[in-house]
Amino acid sequence: MLRPMIGRINWLHAILLTAVVVLTSVLVTTNSRLRRVEAQVAGGIQVAGSIIVLGAGPHSIGGMPNPAAQLMLTGPFTGVNDAVAFFINSTITLPPGGSSFYVELQPRIVRAASGNHPSISGLLVDSPIITGGAATVTDAITLVVGAAPVGVGTINRTARFGVGSIEIQGVGGHMIGSGGAAVDASTVQLYMMGNLVGGNQGLLTITTFNPVAGADAFGIGTGITINKAASGTHANFDGAFFQPPVVGAGAAQLTNASTVKITGAPTGATNNYALWIAGGPTRIQGLGSFTSEDKYITVDTNGNLHVSAIGPGR
């Protein structure tokens, strides 16, 4: 009975060269238009060659399939260190001039004729459901992307996002440069840290803006809201807070160091200012020392404002 059946299901000839199969049940359905094998396999399958699954699914490994999933991996998998549910470790050899994507997703999603789809995405990674015993967990992470390639490309990056906007719904704390260190950034929305070897700028914006007619434009803007606590006293609320940079050890000579430096006023406007305080009282505290070749705007001990070429109070 099996020999005529295998002859009729001709597509199996090309793909099964070696197989070790333990079948708990096999159902074969044939008619003039359909040749199909549905099987439940308990154990393992070894195949030398290609596997072609003509059925669109649902398929399942580890348990019964989910009708909403084309391929589902399920079931218990225990007692393995560094366990993964899906592991790819193949080697791709490129021809001259070729490019490679180790895993490529190109989903095709057809919208309904009417109604509303709340969300459509090419990839969804849900947060892991962590259960079990009383063992502690140092880092619980939904998605981990390893380090960038080393010494291969002219530029080596860990990740790249193409054209389009990026939305991060979590308000923080977000970190850049932690290096895997256990840093508590819960009170900071965006925390930048680390030791940038060879770097000399922490945050740089060189974007070109093209505002529409009549619109204002600015490179960096703040419009924060700070709510007071229900009791107690807050010493300071600041829209921008600058601390002096810490100049580290080294044998090099340093000529000037400043907490804030404005290199000059812009050009091209009717009025051009290096600094514009549009309203509100201004407090300048700690006049410091001055040199004769510079000009200063200073405030004396009586609160009077002076423009001087040689120092305060002149």
C-alpha positions in Angstrom: 0.0 0.0 0.0 2.8 2.4 0.8 4.7 2.0 -2.5 1.9 3.2 -4.8 1.1 6.0 -2.3 4.6 7.3 -2.3 4.7 7.1 -6.1 1.6 9.3 -6.3 3.0 11.9 -3.9 5.8 12.7 -6.4 7.1 15.9 -4.7 8.5 13.8 -1.8 11.0 12.1 -4.2 13.1 15.2 -4.6 13.3 16.3 -1.0 13.6 13.3 1.3 17.1 11.6 1.0 17.4 10.5 4.6 14.6 10.4 7.1 14.1 9.0 10.6 10.5 9.4 11.4 8.3 8.1 14.3 4.7 8.6 13.2 1.8 8.6 15.8 -0.8 9.1 13.1 -0.9 9.6 9.3 -3.8 10.8 7.2 -3.5 10.7 3.4 -6.2 12.5 1.4 -6.1 12.3 -2.4 -8.4 13.4 -5.3 -7.9 14.6 -8.9 -6.7 18.0 -7.8 -5.1 17.5 -4.3 -2.3 15.3 -3.0 -1.7 15.9 0.6 0.0 14.3 3.6 -0.9 15.4 7.1 1.2 13.8 9.9 1.9 14.1 13.5 5.6 13.3 14.3 6.8 12.3 17.7 10.6 12.3 17.7 13.0 13.7 15.2 13.4 14.1 11.5 16.8 14.1 9.7 16.7 15.3 6.1 19.7 15.6 3.7 18.6 18.0 1.0 15.8 20.5 0.7 12.4 20.6 2.4 9.5 22.0 0.6 6.2 22.5 2.5 3.5 23.3 0.1 0.8 23.8 2.7 0.5 27.4 3.9 -0.1 26.3 7.5 -0.8 26.5 10.3 2.3 24.5 11.2 3.6 23.8 14.6 6.8 22.5 16.4 6.3 21.3 19.9 2.6 21.1 20.1 -0.7 21.7 18.3 -0.7 24.6 15.9 -2.4 28.0 16.5 -4.8 28.8 13.6 -3.6 32.4 13.8 0.1 31.5 13.2 1.6 30.2 10.0 4.5 28.6 12.0 4.4 28.2 15.8 7.1 27.0 18.2 5.6 25.8 21.5 5.8 23.3 24.2 8.2 22.8 27.2 12.0 23.0 26.7 13.9 22.6 29.9 17.3 21.8 31.4 19.4 23.6 28.9 21.9 26.4 29.6 21.7 29.5 27.4 18.5 28.0 25.8 17.0 29.5 22.7 13.8 28.5 21.0 15.0 29.3 17.5 18.7 29.3 16.6 20.4 30.0 13.2 24.1 29.2 12.8 24.5 28.8 9.0 27.4 30.1 7.0 26.8 32.3 3.9 29.5 32.6 1.3 29.0 35.6 -0.9 30.0 36.0 -4.5 32.1 39.1 -5.5 30.1 42.2 -5.0 27.3 40.5 -3.2 25.3 41.7 -0.2 23.9 39.6 2.5 21.1 39.8 5.1 21.3 36.9 7.5 17.6 37.1 8.3 15.3 39.0 6.0 11.7 39.7 6.7 9.5 41.0 3.9 5.9 40.6 5.1 3.0 41.2 2.8 -0.1 42.2 4.6 -3.4 42.7 2.7 -5.8 45.2 4.3 -9.5 44.5 4.6 -12.0 46.2 2.3 -13.4 48.3 5.1 -13.1 49.0 8.8 -10.0 50.0 10.7 -6.8 48.0 11.6 -5.5 49.3 14.9 -1.9 48.4 14.1 0.1 46.8 11.3 3.8 46.0 11.8 6.5 43.9 10.2 7.9 42.6 13.4 6.5 42.4 16.9 8.5 41.3 19.9 6.4 40.8 23.0 7.8 41.1 26.5 8.9 37.7 27.9 6.6 36.0 30.4 9.0 35.1 33.2 7.7 32.6 35.8 9.1 29.8 37.9 11.1 29.6 41.1 12.7 32.1 43.4 15.9 32.7 41.4 16.9 36.3 41.0 17.2 38.0 37.6 19.8 40.7 37.0 18.6 42.0 33.6 15.2 41.2 32.2 15.2 42.4 28.6 12.7 42.0 25.7 15.2 42.5 22.9 19.0 42.3 22.9 21.1 43.3 19.9 24.8 42.3 20.2 27.8 44.5 19.5 28.7 45.9 16.1 31.1 43.9 13.8 34.7 44.5 14.6 37.4 45.4 12.0 35.3 44.5 8.9 33.6 47.5 7.5 34.8 51.0 6.9 32.1 51.9 9.4 30.8 49.3 11.9 27.4 49.8 13.4 25.2 47.7 15.8 21.9 48.7 14.2 20.6 50.9 11.4 17.1 52.2 10.9 16.1 53.3 7.4 14.0 56.3 6.2 11.1 57.2 8.5 10.5 58.3 12.1 11.2 56.4 15.3 8.8 56.4 18.2 9.8 55.3 21.7 6.7 55.1 23.8 8.4 54.6 27.1 9.2 57.8 28.9 12.5 56.6 30.3 14.9 56.2 31.8 16.7 55.6 28.6 20.5 55.2 28.5 23.2 55.6 25.9 26.7 54.4 26.6 26.1 52.3 29.7 28.2 49.5 28.4 26.0 47.0 30.2 26.7 48.5 33.6 24.0 48.4 36.2 23.1 52.1 36.2 19.9 53.4 37.7 18.5 55.9 35.3 14.9 55.8 36.6 15.0 59.6 37.4 16.5 60.6 34.0 14.6 60.5 30.8 17.7 60.2 28.6 21.0 59.4 30.3 24.3 59.6 28.2 27.4 58.2 29.7 30.5 56.1 29.0 34.1 56.6 27.8 34.1 57.7 24.1 37.7 56.9 23.0 38.8 59.4 20.4 35.6 61.4 20.7 35.4 65.1 21.4 31.7 66.0 21.3 28.9 64.6 23.4 25.8 65.9 21.5 26.1 67.5 18.0 23.3 68.7 15.8 24.1 69.8 12.2 20.6 69.3 10.8 19.3 71.6 8.0 15.8 72.9 8.7 13.4 74.2 6.1 10.5 75.8 7.9 7.3 76.7 6.1 6.4 80.3 5.5 5.8 82.3 8.7 7.2 79.7 11.0 9.9 80.2 13.7 12.8 77.8 13.9 15.3 76.7 16.5 18.0 74.1 16.8 17.3 73.1 20.4 14.1 73.9 22.2 12.8 73.2 25.7 9.2 73.6 26.9 9.1 71.3 30.0 6.6 71.3 32.8 7.9 70.7 36.4 5.3 69.9 39.0 6.1 70.8 42.6 5.7 68.1 45.3 2.9 68.1 47.8 5.1 69.4 50.6 8.7 70.4 51.4 10.9 72.9 49.7 12.5 72.7 46.2 15.8 74.5 46.0 15.9 75.1 42.3 13.8 74.4 39.1 15.8 75.1 35.9 14.9 74.8 32.3 18.5 74.2 31.5 21.2 73.3 34.0 24.9 73.4 33.1 27.6 72.1 35.4 31.3 72.8 34.7 33.1 70.1 32.8 35.6 68.0 34.7 39.0 68.4 33.1 40.8 65.1 33.5 44.5 64.4 34.1 47.0 64.4 31.2 50.2 66.1 30.2 48.7 68.3 27.4 48.4 72.0 27.9 44.9 73.5 28.0 44.4 77.2 27.1 40.8 77.9 27.8 37.9 76.0 29.5 34.4 77.2 29.9 31.0 75.9 31.0 29.1 77.6 28.2 30.7 79.3 25.1 28.9 81.2 22.4 31.2 81.7 19.4 29.4 84.6 17.8 26.1 86.0 16.5 24.3 84.7 13.4 24.2 86.7 10.2 21.4 87.3 7.7 18.7 88.8 9.9 17.7 92.4 10.4 18.8 92.0 14.0 21.5 89.5 14.9 22.3 88.6 18.5 24.7 86.1 20.1 22.5 86.0 23.2 19.0 87.3 23.6 17.2 87.4 26.9 13.7 88.4 25.8 12.2 89.0 29.3 12.4 88.4 33.0 15.1 89.4 35.5 18.6 88.3 34.8 21.0 87.4 37.6 24.8 87.2 37.1 26.6 85.9 40.2 30.3 85.5 40.6 32.0 88.2 38.5 35.4 86.5 38.5 38.5 87.9 37.0 39.0 89.7 33.6 41.7 90.6 31.2 42.2 94.0 29.6 41.9 92.9 26.0 38.3 91.7 26.3 35.0 93.4 26.7 32.5 92.4 29.4 29.0 93.0 30.5 29.2 93.0 34.2 27.1 93.8 37.3 28.6 95.5 40.3 27.8 94.9 43.9 25.1 97.6 43.8 23.3 95.8 41.0 24.4 98.2 38.3 25.1 96.9 34.7 28.4 97.9 33.1 29.9 97.4 29.7 33.6 97.4 30.2 36.8 96.7 28.3 39.0 96.1 31.3 36.9 94.5 34.0 33.9 94.9 36.4 32.8 98.2 37.8 34.7 100.4 35.3 
